[in-house]
Amino acid sequence: MIKLLAAILVVLSGLTLGVAPARAAATLVSTPLSGLGEVRAIFVAAFAGDTSALRFGSVPGEGPVLFGNTLRTAPGAMATIGDFSAPQALSFTLDNLTMRYGFTTGLADPGDAGRFHAKSSADYADFGVGALPAAVGLALAAMPGATRVLFVGFEDRRSADGSDYDYNDLIFAFTNTVNPVVAPARISEPAGLALAAGSLAALALARRRRAA
């Protein structure tokens, strides 16, 4: 009986070894982002035909302009937000200058059935637009104090104007910034093995009690 249980555990262990470590994928920015330390904004890429501007603040058309015309901005361009000694709620607004409306991180758009127009991820690959531009990688590497980097992708149009909700029309990186909303994680290898071992141990104990 013990040999059988051991063999089953070995099989389960082999299956779980092929499972990738758990991590959070791209998540809607439905609450304000949080910054701690030196926060900088880096222009990553634009895949949209409209002209837009990124502002620091929560009101379209108001607040400091970080990147004035994203169609003419080069990847790796940088803007300083601030240096925060305590966690600070941060909001960024993408003004679509072509369509004359804007979208703010952490706020639903009442003009688009309450949809959110920004997603974030610590992994640039989650946006499905290829490799991170080399200039952006160099900019990040030049900032040793940037311990946390969050990529934020915007959807720049409303559904009535042809939005596809791929959330990669314009992508920016923010240093020392996190998204408080965390996606549910899958069970990792250690947790999976522990769960399997616990189940087998409970099964063995039940059979011993019945035999006694």
C-alpha positions as CSV (number, residue, x, y, z in Angstrom):
1,M,0.0,0.0,0.0
2,I,2.8,2.4,0.9
3,K,4.7,1.6,-2.3
4,L,1.5,2.3,-4.3
5,L,1.0,5.7,-2.6
6,A,4.7,6.6,-3.2
7,A,4.4,5.7,-6.9
8,I,1.3,7.9,-7.2
9,L,3.1,10.8,-5.5
10,V,6.1,10.5,-7.9
11,V,3.7,10.6,-10.9
12,L,1.9,13.7,-9.5
13,S,5.3,15.3,-8.9
14,G,6.3,14.8,-12.5
15,L,3.1,16.4,-13.7
16,T,3.4,19.5,-11.5
17,L,7.0,20.1,-12.6
18,G,5.7,21.3,-15.9
19,V,3.6,24.0,-14.4
20,A,4.9,27.6,-14.8
21,P,5.3,29.6,-11.6
22,A,2.3,31.6,-10.7
23,R,2.3,35.3,-11.7
24,A,-0.3,38.1,-12.2
25,A,-1.1,38.8,-15.9
26,A,-2.3,42.1,-17.3
27,T,-5.0,43.5,-14.9
28,L,-7.5,46.4,-15.4
29,V,-6.5,49.6,-13.6
30,S,-9.7,50.0,-11.7
31,T,-8.1,51.7,-8.7
32,P,-5.5,54.5,-8.6
33,L,-1.9,53.2,-9.0
34,S,0.4,53.4,-6.0
35,G,3.9,54.9,-6.1
36,L,6.7,54.7,-3.5
37,G,10.2,56.1,-4.1
38,E,11.3,57.9,-7.3
39,V,8.5,57.6,-9.8
40,R,9.2,58.2,-13.5
41,A,7.2,57.8,-16.6
42,I,8.8,56.3,-19.7
43,F,7.2,56.3,-23.1
44,V,7.3,52.7,-24.5
45,A,5.3,52.4,-27.7
46,A,2.3,53.7,-29.7
47,F,0.2,51.4,-32.0
48,A,-2.7,53.8,-32.6
49,G,-3.4,56.3,-35.4
50,D,-4.9,58.9,-33.2
51,T,-2.8,61.7,-31.6
52,S,-2.8,61.6,-27.8
53,A,-1.1,63.2,-24.8
54,L,-0.4,61.6,-21.3
55,R,-1.0,63.8,-18.3
56,F,-0.3,63.4,-14.6
57,G,-3.7,63.8,-12.9
58,S,-7.3,62.6,-13.0
59,V,-9.0,65.3,-15.1
60,P,-8.8,65.1,-18.9
61,G,-7.3,68.2,-20.4
62,E,-5.8,69.3,-17.0
63,G,-2.6,68.6,-15.1
64,P,1.1,68.4,-16.2
65,V,1.7,67.0,-19.6
66,L,4.2,64.2,-19.5
67,F,4.3,63.3,-23.2
68,G,2.7,65.9,-25.5
69,N,2.3,64.2,-28.8
70,T,2.7,60.4,-28.6
71,L,2.9,60.1,-32.4
72,R,6.2,62.0,-32.3
73,T,7.6,60.7,-29.0
74,A,10.6,58.3,-29.2
75,P,10.7,55.1,-27.1
76,G,12.7,55.7,-23.9
77,A,11.6,59.3,-23.5
78,M,11.3,60.0,-19.8
79,A,9.4,62.3,-17.4
80,T,9.8,62.6,-13.6
81,I,6.7,62.4,-11.5
82,G,8.1,62.8,-8.0
83,D,10.0,61.1,-5.1
84,F,7.6,59.8,-2.5
85,S,8.7,58.7,1.0
86,A,5.3,57.1,1.7
87,P,2.8,55.3,-0.6
88,Q,1.1,57.8,-2.9
89,A,-2.0,57.3,-5.0
90,L,-1.3,58.2,-8.6
91,S,-3.6,58.9,-11.5
92,F,-2.6,59.3,-15.2
93,T,-4.9,60.5,-17.9
94,L,-4.6,59.8,-21.6
95,D,-6.1,62.6,-23.7
96,N,-7.1,61.5,-27.2
97,L,-6.6,64.8,-29.0
98,T,-8.1,63.4,-32.2
99,M,-11.4,62.3,-30.7
100,R,-11.4,65.0,-28.0
101,Y,-12.0,62.9,-24.9
102,G,-9.8,61.3,-22.3
103,F,-9.4,58.3,-20.0
104,T,-8.0,58.2,-16.5
105,T,-6.4,55.2,-14.7
106,G,-8.6,54.1,-11.8
107,L,-11.7,55.7,-13.2
108,A,-14.5,54.1,-15.3
109,D,-15.6,56.1,-18.4
110,P,-19.2,57.1,-18.1
111,G,-19.2,57.9,-21.8
112,D,-18.4,54.3,-22.7
113,A,-20.8,52.2,-20.5
114,G,-18.5,52.4,-17.5
115,R,-15.6,50.7,-19.1
116,F,-12.0,51.1,-17.9
117,H,-9.5,52.1,-20.5
118,A,-6.2,51.0,-19.0
119,K,-4.5,47.7,-18.1
120,S,-1.3,47.1,-16.3
121,S,1.3,44.3,-16.0
122,A,4.9,43.9,-14.7
123,D,5.5,41.8,-17.8
124,Y,5.6,43.7,-21.2
125,A,4.9,40.4,-23.0
126,D,1.3,40.5,-21.7
127,F,0.5,43.2,-24.2
128,G,1.2,41.0,-27.2
129,V,3.1,43.6,-29.2
130,G,6.5,41.9,-29.4
131,A,9.8,42.6,-27.6
132,L,10.4,45.6,-25.4
133,P,12.0,48.4,-27.4
134,A,15.8,48.5,-26.8
135,A,15.8,52.2,-25.9
136,V,13.3,51.5,-23.1
137,G,15.4,48.6,-21.7
138,L,18.4,50.9,-21.7
139,A,16.4,53.7,-19.9
140,L,15.3,51.3,-17.2
141,A,18.8,49.8,-16.8
142,A,20.1,53.3,-16.2
143,M,17.9,53.7,-13.1
144,P,19.3,51.3,-10.4
145,G,16.7,52.6,-7.9
146,A,13.8,51.5,-10.0
147,T,13.0,48.3,-8.1
148,R,9.4,48.0,-9.4
149,V,8.4,48.7,-13.0
150,L,4.8,48.7,-14.1
151,F,3.7,48.8,-17.8
152,V,0.4,50.4,-18.4
153,G,-1.4,50.1,-21.8
154,F,-4.3,52.3,-22.8
155,E,-7.3,51.7,-25.0
156,D,-7.6,55.1,-26.7
157,R,-11.1,54.9,-28.2
158,R,-14.7,54.3,-27.0
159,S,-16.6,51.3,-28.4
160,A,-18.9,53.6,-30.5
161,D,-15.7,54.9,-32.2
162,G,-14.3,51.5,-33.1
163,S,-12.4,50.4,-30.0
164,D,-11.0,46.8,-30.0
165,Y,-10.1,46.8,-26.3
166,D,-6.7,45.3,-26.8
167,Y,-5.2,47.8,-24.3
168,N,-2.0,48.3,-26.3
169,D,-2.7,51.4,-28.3
170,L,-0.3,53.4,-26.2
171,I,2.0,51.8,-23.6
172,F,4.0,53.5,-20.9
173,A,6.2,52.3,-18.1
174,F,6.2,53.7,-14.5
175,T,9.0,53.1,-12.1
176,N,8.5,52.3,-8.4
177,T,4.7,51.9,-9.1
178,V,2.3,49.1,-8.5
179,N,-1.3,48.3,-9.3
180,P,-3.2,47.5,-6.0
181,V,-5.5,45.2,-7.9
182,V,-3.8,41.7,-8.0
183,A,-5.1,39.0,-10.4
184,P,-5.8,35.6,-8.8
185,A,-2.7,33.4,-9.0
186,R,-2.6,29.7,-10.1
187,I,-1.3,27.1,-7.6
188,S,2.5,27.0,-7.9
189,E,4.7,23.8,-7.9
190,P,5.4,23.7,-4.1
191,A,1.7,24.4,-3.3
192,G,0.6,21.7,-5.8
193,L,2.9,19.1,-4.4
194,A,1.9,19.9,-0.8
195,L,-1.8,19.6,-1.8
196,A,-1.1,16.2,-3.5
197,A,0.9,14.9,-0.6
198,G,-1.7,15.9,1.9
199,S,-4.5,14.2,0.0
200,L,-2.5,11.0,-0.3
201,A,-1.7,11.1,3.4
202,A,-5.3,11.5,4.3
203,L,-6.3,8.6,2.1
204,A,-3.7,6.3,3.7
205,L,-4.8,7.3,7.2
206,A,-8.4,6.5,6.3
207,R,-7.6,3.1,5.0
208,R,-5.5,2.2,8.1
209,R,-8.4,3.1,10.3
210,R,-10.8,0.9,8.3
211,A,-8.3,-2.0,8.5
212,A,-7.9,-1.6,12.3
